[in-house]
Amino acid sequence: MRAMALITRREFVSAAAGAALLTARSRAQVAGSGERIRLGVIGCGSMATSHMRALLQMKESDNVEVAAVCDVFDKRTEKAAQLTGARPFKDYRLLLESKDHDYVLIATPEHWHFQMTMDALNAGKHVYCEKPLTHTSGQARKIVEAVRQKSSLKLQVGVQGMSDDSYEAAREVVKQGVLGKVVQAQIDYSRNHRDDFWAYPIDEDARPGVNLDWNAWLGPAPKRPFDADRCFRWRCYWDYSGGIASDLFIHRVTRIIKALDLTFPQQGAGFGGKWQFVNSKAEIPDTFNVVLDYPAGPTVLLVSSMANDTRIEHVLRGHKATLEFTKTGFVVRPQGLFTGEVKEFTHQKTGGEEVDLHHRNLLNAIRRNEPLKCDALLGYYGVVACEMGVQAFRQRKLMKWDASRQRIAKA
């Protein structure tokens, strides 16, 4: 297998574009196909329900249909089937065997993303995988290689904010040298909770062995007796999630990576703890901060607390000017020393952080080979950045990127 370190973004994108002309295994893989594209949904919780509602609204305008649904909790499968009229499945592998749909939405807990995505690619399906792409960076590397090898297939990572053009536009501003050398970037994603954080409701109807397949839910994770807290609040446990990093920071750091055209961080550190919700069952911290150094700069700061939602500015700090992302786009302001050289200006964004835009981009990629907003390689870079922070926090060590082995290691 070719070493991943030698695969550039240009090679990755070129391979995907070239292979789009190959004979397709599914109806929708033919570039320019006007046929209805049908999808299967794997994991039918609250996030998937948001997707399905958006897709139902897109049915006629985008000629797309939810054709199959699957969840290990029968109640969720039944609700999804009632909502969409789709065929229900108990086992995602049987769903993938069906020839009745062209791509799958994977909206399961993180620990299942890798295996389901690989199985979907091997079944000849395009994939929309909710963020993060995978639970670990090693898994993400394997997905990138699989997509490169099966590059007639499209894979969109569910970092929906990439369908906001602000970050592509910012990248052009940076490339043109308007900001000067960018030395630092900072961004946050914070929330607040009264009694406990991420304490999602536990469905009392769930009965393992009766209407919920707990062993299937665990899948590749360590085997444990049924625990409703783990099942419905899985973001709070390391076995299934990177917590704040993989659920929240992945949205933010991917924006910075896109805007600054970054790849892998050189080194990183993670700090925080359970400072407020000390009696919570959660294993993950309620306050978490990551510092990443990229080769030759910049330093990237990721800030979050689940006990205070005060926002910090989302900025790229350049020697000549600062770019601040806003709700409507971004504004560039010169540093005082360079007011005569850099003029203040504002970018009004198009697009936004909506699942319908992200699905439409994937549909256009399938039909017309439109570039994906968040492809597997960008997803890989985001997973590495987040996992580096998590590993540094958990091991209380500075971590680095071992480029020769494509893995995170102690510095």
JOQUIBEL-V963232 format. One record per backbone hydrogen bond with DSSP energy under -1.0 kcal/mol. CO is the residue of the C=O (numbers start at 1). NH is the residue of the N-H. Records with the same first field share a line. If there is no record, write none. Layout:
# JOQUIBEL-V963232
CO = NH, NH
This chain:
# JOQUIBEL-V963232
3 = 6
4 = 7
8 = 12
9 = 13
10 = 14
11 = 15
12 = 16
13 = 17
14 = 18
15 = 19
18 = 21
19 = 22
26 = 29
30 = 33
37 = 65
38 = 102, 103
39 = 67, 68
40 = 105
41 = 70
42 = 107
45 = 49
46 = 50
47 = 51
48 = 52
49 = 53
50 = 54
51 = 55
52 = 56
53 = 57
54 = 58
58 = 62
63 = 37
65 = 39
67 = 87
68 = 41
69 = 89
70 = 43
72 = 213
73 = 77
74 = 78
75 = 79
76 = 80
77 = 81
78 = 82
79 = 83
80 = 84
81 = 85
87 = 69
91 = 95
92 = 96
93 = 97
102 = 126
103 = 40
104 = 128
105 = 42
106 = 130
109 = 112
110 = 113
112 = 116
113 = 117
114 = 118
115 = 119
116 = 120
117 = 121
118 = 122
119 = 123
120 = 125
121 = 124
126 = 104
127 = 156
128 = 106
129 = 158
136 = 140
137 = 141
138 = 142
139 = 143
140 = 144
141 = 145
142 = 146
143 = 147
144 = 148
145 = 149
146 = 150
150 = 153
154 = 127
156 = 129
157 = 159
158 = 160
159 = 162
160 = 163
161 = 164
165 = 169
166 = 170
167 = 171
168 = 172
169 = 173
170 = 174
171 = 175
172 = 176
173 = 178
174 = 177
179 = 320, 321
181 = 319
183 = 299
184 = 317
185 = 301
186 = 315
187 = 303
191 = 308
198 = 200
203 = 206
207 = 210, 211, 212
211 = 74
212 = 209, 214
213 = 217
214 = 218
215 = 219
218 = 221
227 = 231
228 = 232
229 = 233
233 = 236
234 = 237
236 = 283, 284
237 = 240, 241
242 = 245
243 = 247
244 = 248, 249
245 = 250
248 = 251, 252
249 = 253
250 = 254
252 = 256
253 = 257
254 = 258
255 = 259
256 = 260
257 = 262
266 = 401
267 = 293
268 = 399
269 = 291
271 = 289
273 = 275, 287
276 = 278
277 = 280
286 = 306
287 = 273
288 = 304
289 = 271
290 = 302
291 = 269
292 = 300
293 = 266, 267
294 = 297
298 = 294
299 = 185
300 = 292
301 = 187
302 = 290
303 = 189
304 = 288
305 = 191
314 = 325
315 = 186
316 = 323
317 = 183, 184
320 = 335
321 = 318
322 = 333
323 = 316
324 = 331
328 = 349
329 = 326
330 = 347
331 = 324
332 = 345
333 = 322
335 = 338
336 = 339
338 = 341, 342
345 = 332
347 = 330
350 = 165
352 = 354
354 = 358
355 = 359
356 = 360
357 = 361
358 = 362
359 = 363
360 = 364
361 = 365
362 = 366
363 = 367
364 = 368, 370
365 = 369
367 = 32
374 = 157
375 = 379
376 = 380
377 = 381
378 = 382
379 = 383
380 = 384
381 = 385
382 = 386
383 = 387
384 = 388
385 = 389
386 = 390
387 = 391
388 = 392
389 = 393
390 = 394
391 = 395
392 = 396, 397
398 = 411
399 = 268
400 = 409
401 = 403
402 = 406, 407
407 = 402
409 = 400
